[in-house]
Amino acid sequence: MGGGRSVLFSVAADSYPSAVREIRGEFGPETGIERVGADLGRLSGPSVHEVAQACDAGRIMFVRHLTVEIASFEELPPEYELAELVLAELPEYPKALAVQAWTDGPGGGSYYHRIEEALAGRGVAVTRSGQEYVVSCFGGRKAILLGLNRLADSLSDWPGGRMRLARGEERVSRSEFKLEEAIATFGLDLPPGGKAVDLGASPGGWTRILRQHGQEVWSVDPGSLDPRLRGDRRIHHEPTTAGRFFADNRVRFDVVVNDMRMDQVTSARMMLDAAAHLRRDGLAIVTLKGGGKNPLDGARRGLQVLGERYDVLHARQLHHNRNETTVVARRSRE
């Protein structure tokens, strides 16, 4: 892929102004940014790798997907031309590529199948994810944009960062999607047979996901857990507040998670209390709730508080977060 190309960045539509503030704070106030869709912007100047690094370090939290723009059209060109546009950008002829398509509204499937057929005609296998290079196609109201990027710099292996998870009957709550997405997006490895504490657990969605990842869980909440969780001997329901639990607790945890409904700073301070009960290098996952006139400033204040006891590894507004930011941190060694 040639240098100097524009970078297309995806965000939650309501968070676009916050993303622009972050990008210009990172790369300078004169950085060229143009909105090209409800949840898509075009960025001129920095390379996609530079933007991805800033996102991975948590300096840019409101961008959730990146690609490099290679062409734009009023309508997709014939298959042979479309395949040539993509293949000419690659360092060597690929055996397989991932293709991801989305639009400002519903759909995107027709774009996916057009590109799939074009590449298949040139002997290239197509999948929806899991390849070194990703072809992205965004269908906007004014133009169709074609992008290509290495998965390593894309932030997400889903179209525009819009992760879709199955809605099975076994799910306890919609909040499960947030923890699942964080584990998948950031490639988190929870310690086998570890001990986890779930703060504000009711009705138990995050507890269920932690159990799926082999954790013994202490579920802290005055509210009840879903009846389907009660027969699991490795789930310990503590019907109390986090403060009272930590005052009496003698267990050392490997993981602490917090999806409680409170402002960013209060939630972060609760995680400071939890740090004393984490093993050295223990993992923390917390959602900092947004809202208000300055969600970016609130999230930054929360991160500043967390920095007192943790090393922040990731901070990003994921697809299932809505107005929240997921932070992954590790207890600092002090």
C-alpha positions in Angstrom: 0.0 0.0 0.0 1.4 3.3 -1.0 2.3 6.1 1.4 0.4 9.4 1.7 -3.0 7.8 1.4 -5.9 9.0 3.5 -6.9 6.9 6.6 -10.6 6.1 7.1 -11.5 5.8 10.7 -14.8 4.5 12.2 -16.4 5.7 15.4 -19.8 5.7 17.1 -21.7 8.4 15.4 -22.3 10.4 18.7 -18.6 10.2 19.5 -17.3 11.7 16.3 -16.5 15.1 17.9 -14.6 13.4 20.7 -12.6 11.3 18.1 -11.7 14.5 16.2 -10.5 16.1 19.4 -8.3 13.2 20.2 -6.8 12.9 16.8 -5.9 16.6 16.6 -4.6 16.4 20.1 -2.3 13.6 19.0 -1.2 14.8 15.6 -1.7 18.6 15.7 -4.6 21.1 15.4 -4.1 21.5 11.6 -4.6 17.7 10.9 -7.0 17.3 8.0 -10.2 15.5 9.0 -13.4 15.2 6.9 -16.6 13.5 7.9 -17.7 11.1 5.1 -20.4 9.1 6.9 -22.4 9.1 10.1 -19.7 7.0 11.8 -16.8 7.4 9.3 -14.1 10.0 8.9 -11.2 10.6 6.5 -7.9 11.6 8.0 -5.0 13.1 6.0 -1.4 13.3 7.2 -0.4 10.5 9.7 0.0 7.0 8.5 -2.4 4.3 9.5 0.3 2.7 11.6 0.8 5.9 13.6 -2.9 6.2 14.2 -3.1 2.5 15.2 -0.3 2.9 17.7 -1.9 5.9 19.3 -5.2 3.9 19.6 -3.4 0.8 21.0 -1.7 3.0 23.6 -5.1 4.5 24.7 -4.2 8.1 23.6 -7.1 7.8 21.1 -10.1 6.1 22.6 -13.0 6.9 20.4 -11.7 5.3 17.1 -12.6 1.7 16.7 -11.6 0.7 13.2 -9.0 1.8 10.6 -8.3 1.2 6.9 -6.4 3.0 4.2 -8.5 4.4 1.4 -7.4 3.2 -2.0 -10.4 4.3 -4.2 -13.8 5.9 -4.2 -16.7 5.4 -6.7 -20.3 6.4 -7.3 -20.8 2.7 -8.0 -18.5 -0.3 -7.8 -16.6 -0.9 -11.1 -16.6 -4.2 -13.1 -15.2 -7.2 -11.3 -11.9 -7.4 -13.2 -11.1 -3.7 -12.5 -12.2 -4.1 -8.8 -9.9 -7.0 -8.3 -7.0 -5.2 -10.0 -7.4 -2.2 -7.7 -7.0 -4.4 -4.6 -4.3 -6.8 -5.9 -2.1 -3.9 -7.2 -1.8 -2.6 -3.6 -0.4 -5.8 -2.1 3.3 -6.7 -1.8 2.7 -10.2 -3.1 -0.2 -12.2 -4.6 -2.4 -13.4 -1.8 -3.9 -16.8 -1.3 -6.7 -15.3 0.8 -8.1 -11.9 1.9 -10.7 -10.9 4.4 -13.5 -8.7 3.0 -15.6 -6.5 5.2 -18.5 -4.3 4.0 -20.9 -2.0 5.8 -23.1 1.0 5.0 -24.5 4.1 6.7 -27.7 2.1 7.1 -28.6 -1.5 7.0 -27.0 -3.9 4.5 -23.6 -4.1 3.0 -24.0 -7.7 1.9 -24.2 -6.8 -1.8 -20.8 -5.0 -1.7 -19.3 -8.0 0.1 -20.5 -10.5 -2.6 -19.4 -8.2 -5.5 -15.8 -8.0 -4.1 -15.9 -11.7 -3.2 -16.7 -12.7 -6.7 -14.1 -10.3 -8.2 -11.3 -11.8 -6.1 -12.5 -15.4 -6.5 -12.3 -14.8 -10.2 -8.6 -14.2 -9.8 -8.0 -17.3 -7.6 -8.1 -15.5 -4.2 -10.0 -17.1 -1.4 -12.2 -14.7 0.6 -13.3 -14.9 4.2 -15.0 -12.4 6.5 -12.1 -12.3 9.0 -8.9 -13.9 10.1 -6.5 -12.8 7.3 -3.4 -10.7 7.3 -4.9 -8.2 4.9 -8.5 -6.8 5.1 -10.4 -5.2 2.2 -13.0 -2.8 3.6 -15.9 -1.4 1.6 -18.1 1.4 3.0 -21.3 2.4 1.2 -22.2 6.0 2.0 -24.9 8.3 0.6 -22.5 10.1 -1.7 -19.8 7.6 -2.5 -18.6 4.0 -2.1 -15.2 3.9 -0.4 -12.7 1.1 -0.8 -9.9 0.5 1.7 -7.1 -2.0 2.4 -5.2 -2.5 5.5 -3.1 -5.0 7.5 -5.2 -6.6 10.2 -2.5 -5.6 12.7 -3.3 -1.9 12.1 -7.1 -2.3 11.8 -8.0 -2.3 15.5 -10.9 -4.7 14.9 -11.5 -7.7 12.6 -15.2 -6.7 12.1 -16.7 -4.3 9.4 -16.1 -0.8 10.7 -15.5 -2.3 14.1 -19.1 -3.3 14.4 -18.7 -6.7 16.2 -21.8 -8.9 15.9 -22.3 -11.6 18.6 -24.9 -14.4 18.7 -27.9 -13.7 20.9 -28.5 -17.2 22.4 -31.0 -18.1 25.0 -28.2 -18.9 27.4 -27.3 -15.2 27.8 -28.1 -13.6 31.1 -27.9 -10.0 29.9 -26.9 -7.8 27.0 -23.9 -6.6 29.0 -22.2 -9.9 28.2 -21.4 -8.5 24.7 -19.2 -5.8 26.2 -16.9 -8.2 28.0 -16.8 -10.7 25.2 -15.9 -7.9 22.7 -13.1 -6.6 25.0 -11.6 -10.1 25.4 -11.7 -10.8 21.7 -10.6 -7.3 20.5 -7.6 -7.0 22.9 -6.7 -10.7 22.7 -6.9 -11.1 26.5 -5.8 -14.3 28.0 -7.4 -14.9 31.4 -5.3 -17.2 33.7 -6.4 -20.8 33.6 -8.1 -21.7 36.9 -7.8 -18.1 38.0 -9.9 -16.2 40.6 -12.0 -13.3 39.5 -14.2 -10.7 41.3 -17.2 -9.2 39.4 -18.2 -5.9 41.0 -21.9 -5.0 40.5 -22.5 -8.4 39.1 -26.3 -8.7 39.1 -27.8 -10.4 37.1 -24.6 -12.1 36.3 -23.8 -11.6 32.6 -20.1 -10.8 33.2 -19.9 -13.6 35.7 -21.1 -16.1 33.1 -18.5 -14.9 30.6 -15.7 -15.1 33.2 -16.8 -18.7 34.0 -16.6 -19.5 30.3 -13.0 -18.4 30.5 -12.2 -20.8 33.3 -12.4 -18.4 36.2 -13.8 -19.0 39.7 -15.9 -16.0 40.3 -16.9 -13.9 43.4 -20.0 -12.0 42.2 -20.5 -8.9 44.4 -23.9 -7.3 44.3 -26.8 -6.8 46.7 -29.1 -7.8 43.8 -29.7 -11.5 42.9 -28.0 -13.5 40.2 -29.9 -15.2 37.4 -31.2 -18.6 38.6 -29.2 -20.4 35.9 -26.0 -19.4 37.6 -26.9 -20.5 41.1 -26.0 -24.2 40.8 -22.4 -23.4 39.8 -20.2 -24.2 42.7 -17.4 -22.0 41.3 -19.6 -18.9 41.5 -19.8 -17.3 44.9 -22.5 -14.7 45.2 -21.6 -12.0 47.8 -24.9 -10.0 48.4 -23.2 -6.9 49.6 -21.6 -3.7 48.4 -18.0 -3.6 47.0 -16.8 -1.6 49.9 -18.1 -4.0 52.5 -16.8 -7.0 50.5 -13.3 -5.7 50.3 -13.3 -4.8 54.0 -13.8 -8.5 54.9 -12.2 -10.2 51.9 -9.1 -12.3 52.3 -8.9 -13.8 48.7 -6.2 -12.7 46.3 -7.7 -12.3 42.8 -6.2 -12.6 39.3 -8.9 -10.6 37.6 -11.3 -7.8 38.7 -14.1 -6.5 36.4 -16.4 -3.6 36.9 -19.4 -2.6 34.8 -21.2 -0.6 37.5 -23.4 2.4 36.6 -21.5 5.2 38.1 -19.5 8.2 36.8 -16.0 7.7 35.5 -14.0 8.9 38.5 -16.1 7.1 41.1 -15.8 3.9 39.1 -12.0 4.3 38.8 -11.7 5.0 42.5 -13.5 1.8 43.3 -10.9 0.0 41.1 -8.2 1.5 43.3 -9.8 -0.3 46.3 -9.8 -3.5 44.3 -6.1 -3.2 43.4 -5.1 -4.0 47.0 -6.8 -7.4 46.5 -5.3 -8.2 43.2 -2.2 -10.3 42.7 0.8 -8.6 41.3 0.2 -8.0 37.5 -3.5 -8.8 38.1 -5.8 -7.8 35.3 -8.6 -5.2 35.6 -11.4 -4.6 33.1 -13.7 -1.6 33.7 -16.2 0.3 31.7 -16.1 4.1 32.3 -19.6 5.4 31.7 -19.8 8.4 29.3 -22.5 10.9 28.9 -22.5 14.6 29.7 -21.2 17.4 27.6 -17.5 16.2 27.7 -17.3 12.4 27.7 -13.7 12.6 26.5 -12.7 14.7 29.5 -14.5 12.4 31.9 -12.8 9.3 30.5 -9.4 11.1 30.8 -10.1 11.9 34.4 -11.0 8.3 35.0 -7.8 7.1 33.4 -5.8 9.5 35.5 -7.2 8.0 38.6 -6.6 4.4 37.5 -3.0 5.4 36.8 -2.4 5.7 40.5 -2.4 1.9 40.9 -2.5 0.4 37.4 -0.7 0.4 34.1 -3.4 1.1 31.5 -3.0 -1.4 28.6 -6.0 -0.4 26.4 -8.8 2.2 26.4 -11.3 2.2 23.7 -15.0 2.8 23.0 -16.0 -0.6 21.5 -19.1 -1.3 19.4 -21.1 -2.7 22.4 -20.1 0.1 24.7 -22.5 2.8 23.4 -21.5 5.8 25.5 -18.9 4.0 27.5 -15.2 3.3 27.3 -13.7 -0.1 28.1 -10.3 0.1 29.9 -8.0 -2.9 30.4 -5.3 -2.3 32.9 -2.7 -4.3 34.9 -1.9 -3.8 38.5 1.3 -1.9 38.7 4.2 -3.5 40.5 4.9 -0.4 42.6 
